Amino acid sequence: MLEKICPWCSEPASVNQLGRRPLQKSLKWYQFSRNVQVCPYCAGPVKLGGKAAWFMVLALPAFLSFLTEAFIGFNFLEAMGTTTIGWALFAIDCAAAYYFAVFEKVENR
């Protein structure tokens, strides 16, 4: 699996190697998780960030096509003749989202 660089210790670690530990501060009203991901080498808290989330926009045509076909039975990508383009954008999105994801420091441990 491809590895990302830890911002605390500069060691390469994959997403599967990250550990978890409880947050030391109390949760704010908008936070859902009581755990934070930590680097396996230095135990520094990290999160996935970077420009990866913006590439999820490329998945919208394929996702919306799937939802409309599931609920109302109409596939708008097929009606426009762009099914291949929609699913190609989805595949590009998955690859780009992983490639551009980086580990960022979590300051409020």
DRENLO-212947 format. One record per residue: x negated, y negated, z negated of N, C-alpha, C in turn. Coordinates in steps of 0.2 Angstrom, whole numbers, plus 5000, padded with zeros to 4 digits. Atoms other than C-alpha are relative to their C-alpha. Layout:
N
XYZXYZXYZ/...
END
This chain:
109
499650065000500050005000499649945000/500450064999499449835004500049964993/500150035006498749734989500049925000/500050075001498949554983499549984995/500550025005497749454973500349974994/499850035006498049414955499849934999/500350075001497949224952499749994994/500450005006497249254935499350025000/500649965000495849374937499750015007/500250004993495649374957499950085001/500049924999495849574956500550015005/499449984996496849654970500450054997/499549955003498449744964500650005004/499450004996499949804973500649994995/499350015003501749774968500150064995/499949945003501849954962499650014993/500450005006500449934949500249954995/499850055005501249784940500350044994/499649975006501749824922500549954998/499450045002503149744912499849994992/500050015007503149664895500649954998/499450055002504549564885499749935000/500250075001504549374886500049984993/500150025007503949294871500449944998/499650065001505049134873500750035001/499349984999506949144872500249985007/499750014993507949144888500449945000/499650064998508648994896500750035003/499449974998510449004901500050035007/500049984993510049034920499550065001/500449944999508749174917500350074998/499749945000509249354919499650054997/500449955002507749454915499749994993/500350005007507049484897499250025001/500649974999505449554905499649965005/500450034995503949484915499550055002/500549954997502849574927499349974998/500650025002501049574922499450045004/500649974996499349614931499750064996/500349955003498649784927499349994997/500750015002496849714925500049954994/500150065005497049554914500649994996/499450015004498849564908500349935001/499750074999499249394915500650015003/499350004997501049364919500049975007/500050024993501349354938500750015003/499449994996502849344950499949995007/500150004993503049364968500349935003/499850074998503149194977499749995007/500250024994502549104992500549985005/499650024994503349075009500550065002/499749944998504049255009500849995000/499350005001505849205004500349965006/499750044994506049085019500150055006/499949954994505849235031500650044999/499449965001507349315024500649975004/499550044996508349185035500050045007/500049964994507849295050500450065000/499649945001508849445043500749985000/499350025000510449345043500450025006/499649984995511049385060500250085000/499949935001510849575057500550024994/499749995006511549565040500849985001/499350024999513149465045500350045005/499749964995513449575060500250074996/499849945004513449725048500649994996/499450015004514649645036500649995004/499450014996515849585049500350075003/499849944997515849755057500350054994/499749955005516149845040500749974998/499450035003517549725034500649995005/499550014995518449675050500050045007/500049964994517849795063499749965007/500250034994517049665075499249994999/500850015000515149665079499949945005/500150054996514749495085499350005004/500649994996512949545090500150045006/499849964995513649675101500449965005/499650044995514949555109499649955004/500450054997513649435113499450035004/500549964996512449575120499349984997/500750025003511049525107499950054994/500149955006511049685096499250014999/500749985001509249725100499649944997/500450065002508649545097500249994992/499850005007509649545080499650044995/500349955004508849705074499249995000/500750025000507149645080499849954995/500150065005507249485070500050034993/500049975006507649595055499450044998/500649965000506149705058499449954999/500550055000505049555060500049964993/499950035006505749475044499750054994/500349955006505349635033499250005000/500750005000503549635039499749934998/500250065002503349445037500149984993/499850015007504149435020499550034996/500549965004502849565014499349975001/500750034998501349485023499949934996/500050075003501749305016500150004993/499950005007502149354999499350004996/500650015005500849304985500250014993/499850015007500749324967499949934997/500150075003500949164957500050014993/500050005007500649124939500649984997/499450025004502049124927499849964994/500350055006501648974915500450014994/499650005007503048994902500150074998/500049935002502649164895500550014995/
END
